[in-house]
């Protein structure tokens, strides 16, 4: 079992990321458009560069833990952070244990 504080910290991060998701996506979309605009040879590079800097500063003001990449996938049963299968949402030891008990439909131990 993982420490309760680690699991709670991860929950807090995911809530923060959900709250800031729209803002981050909006800023990144604006940046993408500006980068495309900057690639055009007829564009005024100085004004585009200033706009890019402003948007990057806005992005940096958002808390670090609000970014999705800061999150860590954890086992739903134990809270373990390593060896977690996306398909099941559980760590490898629990997948094996539940498969042996027949609690995961369609999954069984391989033998050849």
C-alpha positions in Angstrom: 0.0 0.0 0.0 1.3 3.4 -0.9 1.5 6.2 1.6 -1.8 8.0 1.9 -0.1 11.4 1.5 1.3 10.4 -1.9 -2.1 9.3 -3.2 -3.8 12.4 -1.8 -1.1 14.6 -3.4 -1.8 12.9 -6.8 -5.5 13.5 -6.4 -4.8 17.2 -5.6 -2.6 17.5 -8.8 -5.3 16.0 -11.0 -7.9 18.4 -9.6 -5.6 21.3 -10.2 -4.8 20.1 -13.7 -8.5 19.7 -14.5 -9.2 23.3 -13.3 -6.5 24.8 -15.5 -6.9 22.5 -18.5 -9.0 25.0 -20.6 -6.7 27.9 -19.9 -3.6 25.9 -20.8 -5.1 24.6 -24.0 -6.2 28.1 -25.0 -2.8 29.5 -24.5 -1.1 26.7 -26.4 -3.5 27.0 -29.3 -2.7 30.7 -29.6 1.0 29.9 -29.5 0.6 27.4 -32.3 -1.1 30.0 -34.4 1.6 32.5 -33.7 4.4 30.1 -34.6 2.6 29.4 -37.9 2.3 33.1 -38.5 6.0 33.6 -37.7 7.0 31.1 -40.4 5.4 33.4 -43.0 8.2 35.5 -44.5 5.9 38.6 -44.9 5.0 38.7 -41.1 6.5 41.3 -38.8 8.8 39.2 -36.6 9.1 41.7 -33.8 5.4 42.0 -33.0 4.9 38.2 -33.3 7.9 37.6 -31.0 6.5 40.0 -28.4 3.1 38.2 -28.5 4.8 34.8 -28.1 6.8 36.1 -25.1 3.6 37.4 -23.4 1.8 34.0 -24.0 4.8 32.1 -22.7 4.9 34.2 -19.5 1.1 33.5 -19.0 1.9 29.8 -19.3 4.7 30.0 -16.8 2.5 31.8 -14.3 0.2 28.7 -14.1 1.3 26.4 -11.2 3.6 23.6 -12.1 1.3 21.0 -10.7 -1.5 22.2 -13.0 0.2 20.6 -16.0 -1.0 17.1 -16.9 2.5 15.8 -17.4 3.2 16.3 -13.7 0.7 13.6 -12.8 1.6 10.0 -12.2 -0.5 6.9 -13.0 -1.3 5.0 -9.8 -2.8 1.6 -9.0 -6.5 2.0 -8.2 -6.3 -0.8 -5.6 -3.0 -0.1 -3.8 -1.8 3.3 -4.9 1.4 1.9 -6.2 3.1 4.2 -8.7 5.3 1.8 -10.6 4.3 -1.1 -12.9 0.8 0.2 -13.5 -1.0 -1.1 -16.6 -3.2 1.5 -18.4 -5.6 -1.1 -19.6 -6.5 -2.3 -16.1 -5.6 0.7 -14.0 -3.8 -1.7 -11.6 -0.2 -2.5 -10.8 1.3 -5.7 -12.1 1.0 -7.7 -8.9 -2.7 -6.9 -8.5 -3.4 -7.7 -12.2 -1.7 -11.1 -11.6 -3.6 -11.7 -8.4 -7.0 -10.8 -9.8 -6.4 -12.8 -13.0 -5.6 -15.9 -10.9 -8.8 -15.4 -9.0 -10.7 -15.0 -12.3 -11.9 -11.4 -11.5 -10.7 -9.9 -14.8 -12.9 -11.2 -17.6 -11.1 -12.7 -20.6 -7.7 -12.7 -18.9 -5.9 -15.9 -18.0 -2.5 -17.2 -17.4 -0.6 -18.1 -20.5 0.7 -21.7 -20.8 2.3 -23.3 -23.8 
